[in-house]
Every structure is written in C-alpha cells, then in structure tokens.
Amino acid sequence: MKISVLGSGSTGNSVLLVANGTRVLVDAGLSARETARRMSMLGEDPNSLDGILITHEHGDHAGGLRVLMKDLDCPIFMSAKTRDAYVCERRQVASDEPRRRSDALRDRMVEIDSGQDFRIGEIDFHPFTVPHDAVDNFGFTATHDGVKIATLMDFGHITTLITERLRGCAAIVIESNHSRDMLKTVEHYPWELKQRILSRLGHLSNEDIAEWLLDGFDGQAKHIVLAHLSQRANNPYLAIITAETALRERAPLFAGDTEITLSFPKEATAWIEV
C-alpha cells in the first residue's frame, strides 16, 4: 500500500490511497484542477480512480467534489447523512448549488455507514465515528494484504475508540491542527471560533497529539503524517517538534523508528509506502 496527502489545511484536504491497482481518493476539498495536477505529479491519472470517499460535508473536505465528478465516472462513497448535509451545505452562496449537487450524485453514490465495513476494489475500509461538529464525520482504517493504515482529520479529542482503531497501523494520517497558545492569540479569529476549535467537537491540537504519542500510541506505525495544520494558529515546525519530542520522551521504554512527516496546503507529500 502507498499513500500521499495531496493537500491538507483549511483551504482543502485530500488523500490518495493506492493498493494493488486500486486507487481511492479520500475527500475532495481541493479544486478539480488542482486534484488532477497533483495526482499527475505523482504519476497517477484521475480517470483511474476506483472511488471517491467523503468523510464529512464540510467544504474543505467536499467542496471540489461536484466539479471533479464531471470528468470522472467512478462511484462516490458517503453516508446518507453526509449526502443530505453536503447537498444543503449552508455556506454555499449559489442558489442553485444544492440542485446541482443532488443531480451530480444521482446514480453515482454508494451509501456507506460509519459503523459498517465496506470494500473498494482490493482495499477493505473500516470506518469509525470521530467527534466533530459535522453530521456524521468518520475516520477509517484501510487494510490490504494484512497491512493497515489510518486516516482521520477534523476531530476534537482522541476517544478510546480512536486509540483502539489506531493500534497496529503501519501508517497514520492524523490531524495536528493548532497550537493552543497560538490559537488564543490569533487576532483574526473571534472568540466564538476559538471556542469551537478548542472544544471536544472541534480540532485536535499539537498538544493533544503529543499526549496521544506518549500515552495512547502503540509504537507500531513507521509513518505518522501530521495533517490539517492551521496556517494562522500553528507553525509546521512547532507541530513536528512537539510530536518528535513526545516520541523521544517515550523512547527509553518504547524504542521505535517512527518517522513524522508534515503535509502542506499547496503541495502533495511524497509517496509513503508500507
């Protein structure tokens, strides 16, 4: 299996997962043109996709879907609740956008449930609910030939379920959205937004990642990709230093060779192969 974060941040999120000829795009928060460009740079043709998996309805995860679907004929995997919320997403300004989204999904959507496993090509997906202020947000593990990877973004705290699902993964893409101290000082954010981000239904902080690495991480993953970094309330190097420091603190008891990688809004990560 191999994985690349095509882009991640408040301007758009998308992950490409490939295993034994099966290609799945996880979320479509980038523009259709940018998705195609970044896939091409990785040597992949968007027309070869076997499916697009949408984790939740927010624009930075699904905003590019409708236009992307015009040039592709692969199925779209999403839950019924997410479909309804996506079609009626309130932040859309065009009055005819709900109709256009509904028409685009007709006969293309494969309904999934956040509590039931499903399969796309040669990859088995195991979704699980994560705490966020979306109608039905989920993370997932994906397995092929005994290898397991995980992708989860947009969640406010690490639950017991999340900790358990991340055990035994070879690679993990996980949110490290903000520094708590930096977030509190961002002048552009009203206090209500800061409260939302810091809430248990908001976004995961660098400090939360460090706590998980110390107390919940089983040490098995060779690769951890930090995703969805805020461009105003975080610094990429602070995020990676915080995570690497936590790994070093546990090293005397749990020797490991886990590599921390950053993802960025405007470029894809190199392939991570497991």
DAGIMO-V768639 format. One record per residue. N is the residue number from 1. PHI is phi in radians with two decimals (* if undefined). PSI is psi in whole degrees, 0 to 359 (none if undefined). OMEGA is omega in whole degrees, 0 to 359 (999 if undefined). Layout:
<<N/PHI/PSI/OMEGA> <N/PHI/PSI/OMEGA>>
This chain:
<<1/*/149/173> <2/-2.50/154/188> <3/-2.51/145/173> <4/-2.42/134/171> <5/-1.46/106/183> <6/-1.13/329/177> <7/-3.11/148/182> <8/-2.68/135/181> <9/2.66/184/183> <10/-1.17/342/179> <11/-1.53/352/177> <12/2.72/142/182> <13/-2.30/136/178> <14/-2.83/139/182> <15/-2.28/138/178> <16/-1.91/127/182> <17/-2.12/129/183> <18/-2.28/135/176> <19/-2.68/119/173> <20/0.88/46/177> <21/1.55/350/177> <22/-1.60/132/181> <23/-2.21/123/182> <24/-2.22/131/175> <25/-1.67/122/179> <26/-1.74/112/183> <27/1.22/153/184> <28/-2.39/60/182> <29/-1.52/346/176> <30/-1.49/163/175> <31/-1.14/157/180> <32/-1.04/318/180> <33/-1.11/317/182> <34/-1.23/324/176> <35/-1.04/312/180> <36/-1.10/319/181> <37/-1.11/315/183> <38/-1.24/325/174> <39/-1.11/318/180> <40/-1.08/322/179> <41/-1.13/336/177> <42/-1.59/2/180> <43/1.46/20/182> <44/-2.02/143/178> <45/-1.71/123/179> <46/-0.96/330/180> <47/-1.22/350/179> <48/-1.57/359/181> <49/-1.10/138/176> <50/-1.65/350/178> <51/3.10/156/172> <52/-2.07/125/183> <53/-1.89/122/181> <54/-1.87/121/184> <55/-1.44/328/176> <56/-2.89/173/195> <57/-1.49/350/187> <58/-1.05/146/188> <59/-1.01/327/181> <60/-1.34/1/175> <61/-2.14/342/183> <62/-2.37/2/187> <63/-1.12/334/181> <64/-1.67/2/189> <65/-1.11/309/188> <66/-1.04/314/181> <67/-1.19/322/179> <68/-1.07/324/182> <69/-1.14/336/183> <70/-1.03/324/185> <71/-1.74/359/183> <72/-2.12/157/178> <73/-2.11/15/181> <74/-1.36/157/178> <75/-1.28/158/178> <76/-1.96/123/182> <77/-1.78/118/175> <78/-2.76/162/180> <79/-1.40/161/180> <80/-1.09/319/179> <81/-1.12/318/179> <82/-1.16/321/178> <83/-1.02/312/181> <84/-1.10/319/180> <85/-1.21/323/179> <86/-1.14/316/181> <87/-1.10/322/184> <88/-1.83/24/182> <89/-0.95/119/191> <90/-1.25/341/183> <91/-1.43/1/177> <92/-1.39/134/183> <93/-1.62/333/181> <94/-1.27/126/186> <95/-1.17/335/182> <96/-1.68/4/183> <97/-1.09/317/178> <98/-0.99/317/179> <99/-1.12/318/181> <100/-1.14/322/178> <101/-1.18/317/179> <102/-1.08/316/179> <103/-1.11/320/182> <104/-1.11/324/183> <105/-1.43/345/183> <106/-1.05/127/180> <107/1.18/7/179> <108/-1.98/341/188> <109/-1.54/135/170> <110/-1.87/116/184> <111/-1.33/129/176> <112/-2.13/170/180> <113/-2.30/138/184> <114/-1.16/352/179> <115/-1.91/5/183> <116/-2.23/136/178> <117/-1.20/155/175> <118/-2.62/172/186> <119/-2.31/138/171> <120/-2.18/113/182> <121/1.00/240/182> <122/-1.69/10/184> <123/-2.01/130/176> <124/-1.69/129/181> <125/-1.90/139/182> <126/-2.24/90/184> <127/-1.36/157/175> <128/-2.65/145/184> <129/-1.19/138/174> <130/-2.17/149/186> <131/-1.40/109/180> <132/-2.69/160/182> <133/-1.51/49/169> <134/-2.02/167/187> <135/-1.24/329/187> <136/-2.76/49/186> <137/-1.23/141/176> <138/-2.46/153/164> <139/-1.77/182/179> <140/-2.78/158/162> <141/-1.91/149/178> <142/-2.21/134/184> <143/-2.20/146/174> <144/-2.68/127/177> <145/0.92/41/176> <146/1.44/358/179> <147/-1.78/137/184> <148/-2.17/133/173> <149/-2.18/163/180> <150/-2.36/146/173> <151/-2.34/127/176> <152/-2.70/129/178> <153/-2.40/167/176> <154/1.04/71/173> <155/-2.68/149/191> <156/-1.57/338/178> <157/-2.76/159/181> <158/-1.56/117/180> <159/-1.55/170/175> <160/-1.05/321/179> <161/-1.07/315/179> <162/-1.07/314/179> <163/-0.99/317/181> <164/-1.19/318/182> <165/-1.19/334/181> <166/-1.45/352/179> <167/-1.24/137/177> <168/1.44/7/179> <169/-1.39/145/176> <170/-1.52/334/178> <171/-2.59/145/182> <172/-2.38/126/169> <173/-1.79/119/188> <174/-2.47/146/182> <175/-1.20/138/169> <176/-2.41/73/198> <177/-1.23/316/190> <178/-2.62/162/165> <179/-1.61/130/182> <180/-1.01/317/181> <181/-1.18/318/179> <182/-1.12/319/180> <183/-1.04/318/183> <184/-1.14/340/184> <185/-1.82/1/180> <186/-1.23/115/184> <187/-1.20/329/185> <188/-1.29/344/184> <189/-1.67/124/172> <190/-1.15/159/183> <191/-1.04/326/180> <192/-1.07/320/179> <193/-1.19/319/178> <194/-1.06/319/179> <195/-1.10/320/179> <196/-1.09/314/182> <197/-1.11/321/182> <198/-1.39/348/185> <199/-1.26/170/180> <200/-1.29/355/173> <201/-1.98/17/184> <202/-1.75/245/184> <203/-2.28/153/183> <204/-1.42/138/182> <205/-1.68/166/172> <206/-0.96/319/182> <207/-1.13/323/177> <208/-1.11/318/178> <209/-1.06/316/180> <210/-1.07/317/179> <211/-1.09/318/179> <212/-1.14/317/180> <213/-1.07/326/180> <214/-1.37/320/192> <215/-2.01/336/186> <216/-2.01/336/183> <217/-1.27/133/183> <218/-1.50/357/176> <219/1.40/4/185> <220/-1.43/328/185> <221/-1.18/129/176> <222/-1.40/337/182> <223/-2.35/132/170> <224/-2.19/123/179> <225/-1.84/122/177> <226/-1.46/126/188> <227/-2.21/169/175> <228/0.99/40/179> <229/-1.24/132/176> <230/-1.21/137/179> <231/-1.44/347/179> <232/-1.92/330/186> <233/-1.95/19/178> <234/-2.68/167/173> <235/-2.33/128/184> <236/-0.94/322/184> <237/-1.34/330/173> <238/-1.16/318/180> <239/-1.07/313/183> <240/-1.27/324/177> <241/-1.13/319/179> <242/-1.05/316/181> <243/-1.20/315/182> <244/-1.16/326/177> <245/-1.11/318/178> <246/-1.10/319/178> <247/-1.09/320/179> <248/-1.16/325/181> <249/-1.13/329/180> <250/-1.60/352/186> <251/-0.99/320/181> <252/-1.03/328/180> <253/-1.65/326/184> <254/-2.23/84/179> <255/-1.13/134/181> <256/-2.73/172/180> <257/-2.23/35/180> <258/-1.14/132/179> <259/-1.84/129/178> <260/-1.66/130/180> <261/-2.14/143/176> <262/-1.65/144/168> <263/-1.91/157/186> <264/-2.33/159/182> <265/-1.20/326/193> <266/-1.88/8/178> <267/-2.70/152/178> <268/-1.43/151/172> <269/-1.30/159/171> <270/-1.13/159/177> <271/-1.00/135/172> <272/-1.93/117/184> <273/-1.89/135/180> <274/-2.37/none/999>>
